[in-house]
Amino acid sequence: MFFYILYRMGYFFANALSLKLAYSLAKRISDIQYIFSKKDRDSVAQNLSIITKKDIDECQKLARQVFRNFGLYLVDFFRMSNLSVEDIKKRVKVEGIENIDGVLKQNKGGIILTCHIGNWEMGGVVMAMLGYDISALVLNHKHKNINDFFIKQREEKGLKVIPIDYSMKRCVSALRKKGLLAIAGDRDFTNNGVVMDFFGMPASIPKGPAMFALKTNSPIIPGMLVRQGTFNYKLIFDTPIELKEIPGMDKDEIIKEADKKIVSIMEKNIRAYPDQWLIFRKFWETPVDMFVL
């Protein structure tokens, strides 16, 4: 209940204040959180050290910006119910939308590969508001009130939510109906991923994007909504990845080869925007020996 009240308070202030004031307040609160949350601060700095190849102490300043970007992310998440098409036109520059349209013109569904960078939540809502049939695979929150609040924020503007607990049939159905399915590929929440080299260290990467692509003949389209300055965003879609069954190669091998491409794409984007990768745990400390393909 305590955290639910905090989220409701955040929602109230984010919408009661102007965007400029809401952002300013979020930055101040984020700075306080940075000072007092030593465990999260150290985890973020360690992750940044691995990504940037810099000393952990050098990454502390960048870690502070991660906290601030998370505060800005929350403001935009809380304000999504009031987002308008005019806001999108003013604040979001879309690049590579032809990569989405090209897949849909082939009468196929498309898997949008994203990661926890910039504002992935808002990215799905923006696509829904631009008229695309899009679903997003999401992790349920353990507290029902918070979970219901999150789902309402996502669905109010037309984004369809698929809880990870019920993902297989609904994801396949969304793709076979020639819709878009957004999946964050940088966190394995199922403990059933494939171990890949990620920034030079082993990490468990979800098999979902490649698995669904192979099962439904749906290309994977990398898509990231990254912050540009304080107020604006850039929504970037890259060249689609197509998976096909290859004689003499089993499905697990095909998926693993696709995951190598997926990892490379995620590394490229995270390396370009390390202060926008909003991960607050030591990413590479999760045991991976149990996740072998």
N, C-alpha and C positions, 0 to 999 in steps of 0.2 A: 504493500500500500504506500509506503514511504516514497519509493521510486516512481510510482504512478503519479503521486501528487507533484513530484518534481517535474515530471514530463508535462503535466497539465499546466503547471506554472510557466514552464518554458514555452508552451504553446500560447498561453495568454500574452506574455510579454513580447514574444516574437511577432504576434499579430496586432498588438495594441500600439507598439512603437513603429516609427518609420523604419525602413530597412536600414538606413544609415545608423540610427540609434541602436537598433537591435543588434547589428553587427558589432558596434562599439562595446555594448554591454557583454556580448558573447566573448569578445577578446579579453576583456578584463576578468571574467569568470574563468576563462581558459588559462590565463596566467596564474590565477590562484590555484587552480587544479594542478597545473604543472609544478608549482612550488611544493604542494603538500602530497602529491601522489608519486612518491619516490619509486615505487615498484614499476608503475606504468612508464614513468620518465626514463628509467634505466632500460626497460624493455624496448622502448621506441629508439633510444640511442643505440642500443646493440643492433637492432634491425638495420638502422641507417648506416652503421659502421660496416656491416656486411654488404649492403647495397653500394655504398659510395667508396668502399675500401679506405676509409679514413679512420683515424683513432676515435674511440668512443667519446673521449672528452671533447674532441672537435665537433662531434655530432650533437652536443647538448643544445646548442643554439638552434640547429635545424629541428631538433625534437620539440622545442618550444613552439616552432611554427606549425608542426603537426598538430599539437594541442589546439592552437588557434584555428587552424583549418577545420578541425573537428567541430569547434564551436560554431563556425560559419555554416558548416554542413547541417548542423542541428537547426539553426535558424531557418535555412531554406527548406528543410524537411518539415518543420512546423508550419511554414507558410505555404506549403504546396496546395492546400485546399483553396487558397485564394489566388493561385497562379492563373494568369490569363494568357491567351494567345499573344496579346500585345506585349506582355512581359517577356515572353519567349523571343519575339522578334527583336526586342530591344537588348536583351541580355545574353542570348544564346546564338553563337555563330555555328552553323551546321556545315561540316565538311564531309564529303564522301557519301552523301545520301544515295548517290547513284549505285553504290554497292548494295544497299538494301533493295532499292527498286529493281535492280537487275535480277536479283534472286527471285523476287516476287513475280516478276514478269515471266519467269520460267515455270510458273505454277508450282513453286516449291515453298515450303516453310523455311525459316531461317533462324539459326541459333546465334544470338548476339552474345559474344564472349566479352565479359567485362571483368573488372576486379574492384577491390575496395579502395578505389582511387577517385579523387575529386568528389563527385556526388552521384554515385550509381543509382540511388533511389530516384533522384530528380530526373536522371536520364531516361528511365522507363516511363515516368509520367510525361515528360516532354514528348516522347514518341507517341504515346497514347493521345495526347492533345493535338498532335499533328495529323491524327487520323489513322494511325497504324493499329492493327489488331495485335497487341503485344501482351504476353504473360511474363511473369517473373517468378523464378524459383526462389523461395525465401525460407529462412530458418524461423521457426516459431519461438516466441519468447516464453519463458517458463511461467510467467505471471499472466493470467488470462486477461486482466484489465489492460495491461500494457500491450499485449498481443493484439487485442481488439482495436486499441487506439492506433497502433502501427498499421494494421490492415486497412482501417478506415482512411488514414492519410494516403495510403498507396492507391486505394481503389476509387477514391472520390472523383478523380479525373479520368477514369477509364482504364487504368492499368489493372490487369487481372493477376491475382495472387495465387500461386500454387505452393502450399506448404511442403517442405522437404519430406515430411512424413508420408505424404500421399503423392509423391512426385511421378513415379514411373508412368502410370496409365494416363495421367492428366497432361504430362509433358508431351508424350507421344501423340495424344489426341490433338493438342494445340498445334503441333507441327504438321500433322496430317491434314488439318483443316487449313493449311497454308498460312498459318499465322507466324508471328515472331515469338521466340522464347529467349528471355534474358537470363543468363547464368553467370554468377561470379566464379571465376575459375581459380582463384588464389587461396581458397580455404576449403579444406576437406572436412566437412562436418559429419560425415557418415562413417569415418574410419574404414573406408573401403576404396581408398584411392590407389594411385600408382606412384611409386617412388621415382622421382625425377631429380636431376641436378638443377637446382634453382639458385641462381647467383653463386654458383660454385659449391653449394652444400646440398645434401639430400633433403628433400621435403616431399610430403605426401600431397599429390595434386589430384583433384577430383577427376574421375573418369567420365562424369556426366556429359559434358559438351561433345566429346568425341563419340561416346557410346550412342547418344541420341542422334548425332549426325549420321552415323553408319546405319542405324536402325531405320531411319525415316528418309534417308537420302536428302537431308537438309544441310546446306552449306553452313559453315561457321563464319560469322562476320564479326571481327574484332570491333568493339565499340566502347569508347570512353568519354565521359563528360568531365572535363578538367577545368579547373578554375583559372581564369585569366584576370589577374589583378584581384581586386576585392569584390567587385560587383558583377562581373561578367563570366561567361563560360564558353567553352568550345566543345561541341559534340563531334567527335571524330569517328568515322567508320573506315576501316581498312579493307583491303582486298579479301574477298571470301576464300575460305579453305574448303575444298571439296574432298570428301572421303569416298573411296570406292573399294569394293572388295577386289582383291588381287589374287589371281590363281597361285596357289602354293604358299600363301601367307594367311595365317589364321587371324581371327578377329582381334584377339588380344594384341598381336603384333601391329596390326593396322592402327588400333587405338593408341598404342604406345608411340608409334611414329607421328601420329597427329598431335599427341601431347607434347612432343618435342617442339613442334611448331608453335603450339599454344604457349608453352613456357617462354619461348624466345620472344613472342609478342608481348607477354606480360612483363618480362624483364625490361624490354625496350621502353614501355610506358612508365613503369615504376621508376626506372633509372632517370627518365626525363622529368618526372615530377615526384621525387622522393618525399618531399614535405607534404604531399597530398595522399600518400599511402596510409590510410587510417587504421593501422593495426596496432593494438595496445597490449600485446603479449609477445613474449620472445618466440618469434615465429619458428625458429629452427631448433627449439628445445623439445618439441613433440617427438616422442619415439616413432621411428619410421620402420623398424624391422618387422612390425606386424602388418605393414601395408603393402607387402610385396605383391606385384601383379601375378 
